[in-house]
Amino acid sequence: MGRKRLITDSYPVVKRREGPAAHCKGELAPELGEEAQPLSVDVSVDEAELELLRQFDLAWQYGPCTGITRLQRWHRAKQMGLEPPPEVRQVLQTHPGDPRVQC
């Protein structure tokens, strides 16, 4: 009798790189021979705005936040009469192309 088979035995082992060279979730790995370039993201978003958005994400009174953007969640909460903070909408409209703000 051998070792008990696991579901993970069916899949190949993928080793992850550790340290600063490892890529983040949602970021494509560079092609072979191609240098990794830093993301060109608007740096004008300050920590206070990001913290405001984090607090909005964690506030359950505005409904679940999975599967929709922050702006969609804000509009849904407004339609339901839950009075979401207007500052959140202002930040979201100020930075429309920044994924750190929108998602």
BATOR-810028 format. One record per residue: residue number from 1; x, z, y of N, C-alpha, C, O in turn. Coordinates in steps of 0.1 Angstrom, whole numbers, plus 5000, padded with zeros to 4 digits. Layout:
N
REC NUM X Z Y X Z Y X Z Y X Z Y $
...
END
This chain:
103
REC 1 5008 5000 4988 5000 5000 5000 5009 5000 5012 5018 5008 5014 $
REC 2 5007 4991 5021 5015 4990 5033 5009 4997 5045 5000 5005 5044 $
REC 3 5015 4993 5056 5010 4999 5069 4996 4994 5072 4993 4982 5069 $
REC 4 4988 5002 5079 4975 4998 5083 4976 4988 5094 4983 4990 5104 $
REC 5 4969 4977 5093 4969 4966 5103 4962 4970 5116 4951 4976 5115 $
REC 6 4968 4967 5127 4962 4970 5140 4957 4957 5146 4962 4946 5143 $
REC 7 4948 4958 5155 4943 4946 5163 4955 4940 5171 4955 4927 5173 $
REC 8 4964 4948 5175 4975 4943 5183 4985 4935 5175 4993 4928 5181 $
REC 9 4984 4936 5162 4993 4928 5153 4990 4913 5154 4999 4905 5151 $
REC 10 4979 4909 5159 4975 4895 5159 4980 4888 5172 4980 4876 5172 $
REC 11 4985 4896 5181 4989 4890 5194 5005 4891 5195 5011 4901 5190 $
REC 12 5011 4881 5202 5025 4882 5204 5029 4893 5214 5021 4896 5223 $
REC 13 5041 4898 5212 5046 4908 5221 5051 4902 5233 5059 4893 5233 $
REC 14 5047 4907 5245 5051 4902 5258 5058 4913 5265 5052 4924 5267 $
REC 15 5071 4911 5268 5078 4921 5275 5077 4919 5290 5078 4908 5295 $
REC 16 5075 4930 5297 5073 4930 5311 5086 4934 5318 5094 4942 5313 $
REC 17 5089 4927 5329 5100 4931 5337 5098 4943 5345 5086 4946 5350 $
REC 18 5108 4952 5346 5106 4964 5353 5113 4963 5367 5122 4955 5368 $
REC 19 5110 4971 5376 5117 4972 5389 5111 4963 5399 5100 4957 5398 $
REC 20 5118 4960 5411 5113 4953 5422 5111 4938 5419 5103 4931 5426 $
REC 21 5117 4933 5408 5116 4918 5405 5103 4915 5398 5099 4904 5397 $
REC 22 5096 4926 5393 5083 4924 5386 5073 4919 5395 5072 4924 5407 $
REC 23 5064 4910 5391 5053 4906 5400 5041 4914 5399 5039 4921 5389 $
REC 24 5033 4914 5409 5021 4922 5410 5009 4915 5403 5010 4903 5401 $
REC 25 4999 4923 5401 4987 4917 5395 4981 4907 5405 4980 4910 5417 $
REC 26 4977 4896 5400 4971 4886 5408 4981 4876 5415 4977 4867 5422 $
REC 27 4994 4879 5413 5004 4870 5419 5010 4861 5408 5013 4866 5397 $
REC 28 5012 4849 5410 5017 4840 5400 5032 4842 5399 5039 4844 5409 $
REC 29 5037 4840 5387 5051 4841 5384 5058 4828 5389 5052 4818 5388 $
REC 30 5070 4829 5395 5076 4817 5400 5081 4808 5388 5084 4814 5377 $
REC 31 5081 4795 5390 5086 4786 5380 5100 4788 5377 5107 4794 5386 $
REC 32 5105 4784 5366 5120 4785 5363 5128 4778 5373 5125 4766 5377 $
REC 33 5138 4784 5378 5147 4778 5388 5142 4779 5402 5148 4774 5411 $
REC 34 5130 4784 5404 5124 4785 5417 5125 4800 5422 5123 4809 5415 $
REC 35 5129 4801 5435 5131 4814 5440 5117 4820 5444 5108 4813 5448 $
REC 36 5115 4833 5441 5103 4840 5445 5103 4842 5460 5113 4847 5466 $
REC 37 5092 4837 5467 5091 4838 5481 5081 4849 5485 5071 4851 5478 $
REC 38 5084 4857 5495 5075 4868 5499 5062 4862 5504 5062 4851 5510 $
REC 39 5051 4869 5502 5038 4865 5506 5038 4865 5521 5042 4875 5528 $
REC 40 5032 4855 5527 5031 4854 5542 5017 4860 5546 5007 4852 5547 $
REC 41 5017 4873 5547 5004 4880 5550 5005 4885 5565 5016 4890 5569 $
REC 42 4994 4885 5571 4993 4890 5585 4996 4905 5585 4989 4912 5578 $
REC 43 5007 4909 5592 5011 4923 5591 5004 4931 5602 5007 4943 5604 $
REC 44 4994 4925 5609 4988 4933 5620 4977 4943 5615 4972 4950 5623 $
REC 45 4975 4944 5602 4966 4954 5597 4973 4967 5596 4983 4968 5589 $
REC 46 4968 4977 5604 4976 4990 5603 4970 4999 5592 4959 4996 5587 $
REC 47 4977 5010 5590 4973 5019 5579 4960 5025 5581 4953 5028 5572 $
REC 48 4956 5028 5594 4944 5034 5597 4932 5026 5593 4922 5030 5588 $
REC 49 4933 5012 5595 4923 5003 5591 4922 5002 5576 4910 5002 5570 $
REC 50 4933 5002 5569 4933 5002 5554 4927 5014 5549 4920 5014 5538 $
REC 51 4930 5026 5555 4924 5038 5550 4909 5039 5552 4902 5044 5544 $
REC 52 4904 5033 5563 4890 5032 5566 4883 5024 5555 4872 5028 5550 $
REC 53 4889 5013 5551 4884 5004 5541 4884 5011 5527 4875 5010 5519 $
REC 54 4895 5019 5524 4896 5027 5512 4884 5037 5511 4878 5039 5500 $
REC 55 4882 5044 5522 4871 5054 5523 4858 5047 5520 4849 5053 5514 $
REC 56 4856 5035 5526 4843 5028 5524 4842 5024 5509 4831 5025 5503 $
REC 57 4853 5020 5503 4853 5016 5488 4849 5028 5480 4842 5027 5470 $
REC 58 4853 5040 5484 4851 5052 5476 4837 5059 5478 4833 5068 5471 $
REC 59 4830 5054 5489 4817 5060 5492 4806 5055 5483 4803 5043 5485 $
REC 60 4801 5063 5474 4791 5058 5465 4778 5056 5471 4769 5049 5466 $
REC 61 4775 5062 5483 4762 5060 5489 4759 5046 5493 4747 5043 5496 $
REC 62 4769 5037 5494 4767 5023 5497 4766 5014 5485 4765 5002 5487 $
REC 63 4765 5020 5473 4763 5012 5461 4776 5009 5455 4787 5011 5460 $
REC 64 4775 5003 5443 4787 4999 5435 4795 4988 5442 4790 4980 5450 $
REC 65 4809 4988 5440 4817 4979 5447 4824 4969 5438 4832 4961 5442 $
REC 66 4820 4969 5425 4827 4959 5416 4820 4946 5416 4807 4945 5416 $
REC 67 4828 4935 5416 4822 4922 5415 4818 4916 5429 4814 4904 5429 $
REC 68 4820 4923 5440 4816 4917 5453 4827 4921 5463 4835 4930 5461 $
REC 69 4827 4913 5474 4837 4916 5484 4832 4928 5493 4821 4932 5492 $
REC 70 4841 4933 5501 4837 4944 5509 4826 4940 5519 4817 4948 5522 $
REC 71 4827 4928 5525 4818 4923 5534 4804 4922 5528 4794 4925 5534 $
REC 72 4804 4916 5516 4791 4915 5508 4785 4929 5506 4773 4931 5507 $
REC 73 4793 4938 5502 4788 4952 5500 4783 4958 5513 4773 4965 5513 $
REC 74 4790 4955 5524 4786 4961 5537 4772 4955 5540 4763 4962 5544 $
REC 75 4770 4942 5539 4757 4935 5542 4746 4940 5533 4735 4943 5537 $
REC 76 4749 4942 5520 4739 4948 5510 4735 4962 5515 4723 4965 5514 $
REC 77 4744 4970 5518 4741 4984 5523 4733 4983 5536 4723 4991 5537 $
REC 78 4736 4974 5545 4728 4973 5557 4714 4969 5554 4704 4974 5560 $
REC 79 4712 4959 5545 4699 4954 5541 4690 4965 5535 4678 4966 5536 $
REC 80 4697 4974 5528 4690 4985 5521 4688 4997 5530 4682 5007 5526 $
REC 81 4692 4996 5543 4690 5007 5552 4699 5019 5550 4695 5030 5554 $
REC 82 4711 5016 5544 4720 5027 5542 4730 5030 5553 4737 5040 5552 $
REC 83 4729 5023 5564 4737 5025 5576 4752 5026 5573 4758 5036 5575 $
REC 84 4758 5015 5568 4773 5015 5566 4780 5015 5580 4774 5011 5590 $
REC 85 4792 5020 5580 4799 5022 5593 4802 5008 5599 4807 4999 5593 $
REC 86 4798 5007 5612 4801 4994 5619 4816 4991 5620 4819 4979 5622 $
REC 87 4824 5001 5620 4838 4999 5621 4844 4991 5610 4853 4983 5611 $
REC 88 4838 4993 5598 4842 4986 5586 4839 4971 5588 4848 4962 5585 $
REC 89 4828 4967 5592 4824 4953 5595 4833 4947 5605 4838 4935 5604 $
REC 90 4837 4954 5616 4845 4949 5626 4859 4946 5621 4865 4936 5624 $
REC 91 4865 4955 5612 4878 4953 5606 4877 4941 5597 4887 4933 5597 $
REC 92 4867 4940 5589 4865 4928 5580 4865 4915 5587 4870 4905 5582 $
REC 93 4858 4915 5599 4857 4902 5606 4869 4900 5614 4872 4888 5618 $
REC 94 4877 4910 5617 4890 4908 5625 4900 4901 5616 4909 4894 5621 $
REC 95 4900 4904 5603 4910 4899 5594 4904 4891 5583 4904 4895 5571 $
REC 96 4898 4879 5586 4891 4872 5575 4899 4866 5564 4894 4864 5553 $
REC 97 4912 4863 5566 4920 4856 5555 4929 4866 5548 4936 4861 5539 $
REC 98 4929 4878 5551 4938 4888 5545 4932 4894 5533 4922 4901 5534 $
REC 99 4938 4891 5521 4932 4896 5508 4933 4912 5507 4925 4918 5500 $
REC 100 4942 4918 5514 4943 4933 5514 4931 4939 5521 4926 4950 5518 $
REC 101 4925 4931 5530 4913 4936 5537 4900 4932 5531 4891 4940 5530 $
REC 102 4899 4920 5526 4887 4914 5521 4883 4919 5507 4871 4921 5504 $
REC 103 4893 4921 5498 4890 4924 5484 4891 4939 5482 4889 4943 5470 $
END
